[in-house]
Amino acid sequence: MADSQPLLSLDGDPVAAEALLQDVFGIVVDEVIRKGTSASEKVCEWKEPEELKQLLDLELRHEGESQEQILEHCRAVIRYSVKTCHPRFFNQLFSGLDPHALAGRIVTESLNTSQYTYEIAPVFVLMEEEVLKKLRALVGWSSGDGVFCPGGSISNMYAVNLARYQRYPDCKQRGLRALPPLALFTSKECHYSIKKGAAFLGLGTDSVRVVKADERGKMIPEDLERQISLAKAEGAVPFLVSATSGTTVLGAFDPLEAIADVCQHHGLWLHVDAAWGGSVLLSQTHRHLLAGIQRADSVAWNPHKLLSTGLQCSALLLRDTSNLLKRCHGSQASYLFQQDKFYDVALDTGDKVVQCGRRVDCLKLWLMWKAQGEQGLQRRVDQAFALARYLVEELKKREGFELVMEPEFVNVCFWFVPPSLRGKKGSPDYSERLSKVAPILKERMVRKGSMMIGYQPHGTRSNFFRMVVANPALTRADMDFLLNELERLGQDL
């Protein structure tokens, strides 16, 4: 019989399979871990799309290829990818490489299990609960619930769905016809996933009432109160407020105590999107930025951002102790969540979530925490704040650099004003000309491979750079390099 023998990889040759994997790990260590974290190497070997297609040989063919070709494909994939672990990668809210977290990711991928039952993931079911318990304690809760989600956007969507279900449990069975017009509230600086979530959940983007923010990007509680009253007057039912702790561009922290007072007065679910800023809770020096977060009903927190745990690691934390997650999402599939198992079926956590298969995201954080300790992670957060402050002070000393505002987090937003625009701020076309500078410099740095920094317009402000200080390997020398490189790239503008 053709299926009487197990079909091993590489035509039944386990020795060859092991040799392949050792070679691949060797390539990863050399090209990603060693070279990818070296300031002497490029952040990215930039190629135009058509050229890159040819270099990668993306076509999938009928016949398989040799081991040598497969290894060359691995090298090419790494060679032409952006090295997010590079000390000059400032482009996103995540960067850096923690070796213990990477070890956790390697173990997780190798075991290839799904986080839905104790039966198939006994270690990780227990580990996830312990990690979530620790994160909840940092928020200020002695009890509660939670789950790791595939990204902060999904964590935010879960919060909206849970708040809706808590208010109108019939919607699980009857759908949108069980609901009156609903209204949720968030600031104009919120993450775009709030509107996406409203659309995805069938509430519609019109259900999102945008609350004004002050000049620093913080939600204005008085306008929140006004928006709630307006929604009620228009016949809508307010049910949730989503505050932000660490906005994407300016790094602003909404005033949670005042917002919680408004939510308490109107009986609304308070969700805090702390995907970016949640790790500040580890710092005794800076955790005051999240004062009042313990009054939230739910919190989204992404350790893969400031803590460099590695994508993806996003926790949704709940104050609820009534098993709301399972009541909202459970479907009791009898082939997976049998109630007559030989162990405590409460350990089968998969019915809490919308997914069936769910990857293990807790091990990398757990292993990193075991190695660093809470004290080590606090140092990591405090160091990021200190380096951001160093960058600000150095930026102020140089001609041609202008802060958008004094940062309170590790987002440092600034303009580089090239020689041709200095002293011309009053000219009528100044803003238009300044807005073209950041895109030009971004192209130059990416093509050169020297660094990557994000830029964007914001309200009436022309394009400016948003420097993110998150990589735990960063030093003052990297901050100096950033400023020197922008001067070099922009000296002819």
N, C-alpha and C positions, 0 to 999 in steps of 0.2 A: 504494500500500500504506500502511496506517495506521502501520506501524512503520518506514517508510523514512526518517523524519526523527527526530533525537533529541528527546525530550520534555523540555524544560527546565522548571525551576520557574517558577511564576507564568505559566503558559500561554505558555512560550517567550520570556519577556521577561527576559533577563539583567540589563538595566538596572534593572528594577523589583526583581529579586531582590537586587541589590547595594544599592539604596536601602533596602529593608526591613532588611537586615542592618546597614547603617550606623545606621539609626534604633534598632534593638535594642541595638547596642553603645552608642549614646548614652544610652539608658535605663539600661543596666547601669552605665555610668560614673557617671551622676548619682545613681541610686537605691541602688546597692549600694556602689560604691567611694567615692563622695563622702559621701553621707548615711549609708550603712550603717556607716561607720567613725567617724562624728562622735558625740561624747558628748552633743551637744545634741539628737540624735534619739532616738527610741524604739528599744529592742532588738526589740520586737515590737508590732505593732498587734493586740492580742488580740481575737478574735471567737469567739462560741460556734459550734459546728459547723453548726447549721441556718442561722444568719445568714451564715456564711462560704460555705456552699454557694450561697446566693442571690447574694452579692456576686461570686463567681467565675464564675457562669454555667457550671457544669461539664458541662452536657448536650452530647453529641456529636450533631450533626444531619446530615440528608441533604445539605443545600446548604452550600457553603463560605461563609466570611465575608470581609469587606473587609479591606484592609491596616490601616485605621484601627482596626477592631475587634481585629485580631490584636495590634497594638501596645498597645491598652488592656488586653488579656488579660495581656501581658507585664508591664505596670505593676502590675496587680492582683496577680499572682503574687508579685512582689517586695514590694509594699506589705504584704501580709498574711503574709509569711514571716518567720521568725526570722533576724535578722542576726547570724550567728555570727562575723562580722568586727568586731562592735561591741566597744568597749573595756569594756563592762559585761556582756558575755556570759561568765559564769564557769561555765556549766552542765555542760559536757562536758570531756573530756580533749583536745579540739581547739578552737582558736579563732584568730582573727586572720586577716589577709590579707597574704600576701607578693606584691608585684606581679610579681616575676620568676617565681615559681611559677605565678601566675595566667596569665602570658603563655605559659608552657609548656602549661598546661591548654587554653588557647584554640587553640594550634597543634595539639595532639594531637587535640582534637575536630574541628578543621577538616580535618585529614588523614584522620581516620576509618579508620585501618588496624588490623590485628590482629597481635599480637606472636607469631606462630607460625612464620614462615619468613623467612629472609634475602631470599628472592625478593620478598616483599611489604612487608617492613619492614627494609630493609638498615641504615638509620641507627640504628633503635631496638634492633635485635639487638646491634649493637656497643656502643651506649650503655648498655644494660641490664647487660651484662657488666662494663663499666668501673665503673659505679656500685656494683654488687654487690661487685666486687673491693675498692673503697674501703671499703665497709661492713664487709667481712670483715677487712680490715687493722685497722680500729678495734677489732674484737673481739679481734684478736691472732692471726689466721690468715694465713699467707703463701700459702695455696692453699685450694681448696674449690669449692663450687658454691652455687647459690641460684636464686631466682626471686621475682618480685613477685607477690603474691597479692591477691585481692579482700578485704582486711581481715585484721586480726590473728587473728580466730577461725579463718579458713580456714588461715592460716599454722600455727596450733597443731594443727589437724586433720591437715595435711600431715605434721607432725612425728610424730604418733602413728602414722599410716599407714606412714611410712618406717621407723620403729623396729620395727613389727610385721613388715613385709616383710623387713627385714634379718635378723630372728630366724627367721622362717618364710616363706621365699620361695615355698613351695608354695601359700600362701594366695591368691596372685594368680590362680592357675588353679582351685584346688579350693575356695576360699572358706573359710567358717568351719569347715567339717568337717575342715580340715587343722590346726585349732588346738586346743590344750588350753585350759582356763580360764586367761585371762590377767589380770594385775593391773598397773595403773599407779598412780602415787603423786603426789599434789599436796597443797598445804596447804589448810586451810579458807579461806584468803584468796585462793585462786586465782580467775582469771577463769572465768565460767560456761561458756565455750566448751570447757573440758576435758571436762566432763560431757556437753555437747551433742555433742562430737566422738566420745566413746565410744559414745553412742547411735547416731549417724549411721553410724559405721563397723561397727556390729553387735557391738561388744564388750559393750554394755550399761552402764548407769550403775553397776551393782553392781561392775563391774570397777575402778572408781575408788576407791582407798583414800585416805581423807582424813587427812592428817597434821596433828597439832596445831601451832598457831602460838603464839608467846609474846604478851605483852601489847602489843607493838608491831606485831604482825601478821606476824612473820617465822617461817618454817618452823623447827621444832625438829629438828635432825638426829638426835638420840637417839630421837625418836619415829618418825622415818622408818625407822631401823634396826629398831625394834620392829615396825613395820607390815610391813616386808618379811619378817621372820622369821615373823610371824603368817600372812601370805598363803601362804608356802611350807608351813607346817604344815597349812594348810587345803586343800592340793593345787593351788593356783594357781601360775602361772609369772610372776614379776615380769619386766617387760621395759622399763619407762620410768619416769623421774621427771621431772615438770614443775615446775621452780622458777620463781619470779616475781621479776622485777626491776622494782619499781614496781607495787604492788598498786593495785587500782582505787579503793578508798576511802581507806585510810590512807597509801598511797604507800610501802609497806614494800619493802625489798630483802632477799630471802632470802640466807642465808650460803652463797654458791656454793662456796667452797673446801671447807667441811665436807661439803656435799651431794655434791660431786664425789668426795670420798674414799669416801663410801658407795656411790656408783654404780660407782666403779672396783673396789671390793671385791667387789661382787655382779655385775659385768659388765652393768650396765644402761645404756641410752641416757639421756643427760642432755639434756633440752630446757630452754631458758631462755626463758620468755615475758617478753621485754623490750619488748613492744609500747609500753608507756608510758615505761619508764625507759631504754630503749636509747640515746636521744640524749644521755644524761649521759656516754657514752663520749667525746663531743667535748670535754668539760671536763677540763682538767688538774687543776683544783681538786677536782672532785667524782667523778671516774671511779672512785675507790676504792670507791664503793658497789657496783660490779659486779666487784670483785676475784674472780678465778677464772672469769670467763665464758669465757676462752679454752679452758677444759677441757670446755666443752659440746660435744655432737655437733650440736646445731641451736639456732638463735636466731631468735625472731620479733622484728621491730623495725618500729615504725610512725613514719616521719618525718612523717606527716601530723598527728601529735599535737604534741609539744613544739616541733618545728621549723617548724610551720605551713606545711607543704608543700601542703596542700589534699587533701581526700578524693578518691580514696583512694590511699595510698602505703604499702604494707605489704610488707616484705621478709622472706622466709624464707631464712636463711643456713645453710649446711651446711659442716662440716669435711670431709666425705667427698670423696674424689677418684676414686671408682670408678664414677662415673656412676649412682649409686644412684637419683636422681630419675627418670631415663629407664628404668632397668631396672624400677622399681616401677610406673610409670604408662604406659610406652610401649605402643602398639598397632600401630605401623608402618602407618598408613593409606597405601595405595599412591597414592591420588589427591592427597595433600598432601605426604607425605614420601618422594618418589621418590628412590631411591638412585643414579640415573644423571644427576643434574643437572649443569650445567656449572660449578658452584662447590662448595666444600667443604660437604657436607651436614651436617657437625657444627654448622654455623651455624643449622640449623633446630632451634630449641629448643622448639618447640611440643609435642613428644612427652614432655617432662618433666612436664607438668601434666595434671590431670584435665580441664580445660576444652579446648575447641577454640578458639573465638574468645576472645582475651584482649586487653583494652585496654592501651594504653601508659601505664604509670605511672612511668616513669623520667625522662621529659623535664623534668617540673616540678621534680624534685629536682636534676637535673643543671644546669638553667639557674639555679636559685636558688644552688646551690653555686658555679657559675662566677662569679656576681655577688658573693656574700658571701665566698667563700673559707672554708676551714676555720676561720680566725681569726674571721671574722664570725659564723659559726654557734656557735663557742665562746662569744663574747660574749653571744649570744642566750640560751644555756643558763645562763650565769653570772648574767645579769641577772634571769632568772626566780627563781633561788635567792635573790638579794639582795632582790628585791621581796617574796618570801614571808617572808623574815626580818623585813623592815620591817613587814609586816602583823602578824606575831606580836607584835612589840614594841609596836606601837600598840594592838593588841587588849588587851594586858595592862594598859595604862594606863587603860582605860575600865571603868566600872562596868557590869555586866550582860553582859559577855563572858567566856566561860570556855573555855579550850583543852581539847580532848579529850586531846591529848598533844602534846608538842613534835615538830614535823615534822622529818623528815630529807630530805624531797623538797619539791615545790611544792604538795602537797595540804595545805591548812591546815584542819583539822577543829575546829569549835568550836560551842558553844551560845550563843544569845542568850537571856539570862534577863530577861524583861520585869519592869517595876517590881513587879507584883503577886506575883512569885515570889521576889524577892530577900530573902535572909535566912531563907528557909523550906525550906532543903534537907533538914532533918530531918523534915519533915511526911510522913505516910504516902502522900499522893496527889501528892507533888512530881513524881516521875518521870512519872506519867500526865499531869499537867497540862503539864509541860515538853515532852512528846512532841507536844503539839498546837500548840506555838508555831511551829515551822518550817513546817508545812503552811500555816498562816494567813498567815505572812509571805511565803511563796512565792506564794500566790495574789495577795496585794496587789501585790507587785513586778511580777508578770507582767501583771496587769490595768492597772497604771499604765504599764508598759513601761520602767521605770527600769533594771532589771537582771534577770539570771537566775542563780540559784545552786542547785545540787543539794543535796538533803538525803536522809538515810536513817537508820534505826536500825542498830545494830551490836552483835550479841551482847546483853548486858544493858543496853546504853546506849540511852537514849531518842533520838528523832530529833535529829540535829545537822546543821549545814551543812558541806558539803565545798567549800571554796573552792579553785578550780584557777587557779594563776598560770601561764599559758602564752602568752597573747597577747604577741608581741614589742613591741607598741605601748603596753603598759601603763606607767603612771607611778605615783609615790607618790600623786599626786592621785586616781587611780582607787582606790587602797587606802583612802584617807581617805573617799572618797565611799561606798564599800561600808559602812564602819562607820557613817557619818552616816546613810545611808539606812535601815539596819536600825534604828537608834535612832528615826528618824522614823516608820517603819512600825509599830514595836512599842511606841510610847510609851503607848498606851491599853490595852495588854494586862495 
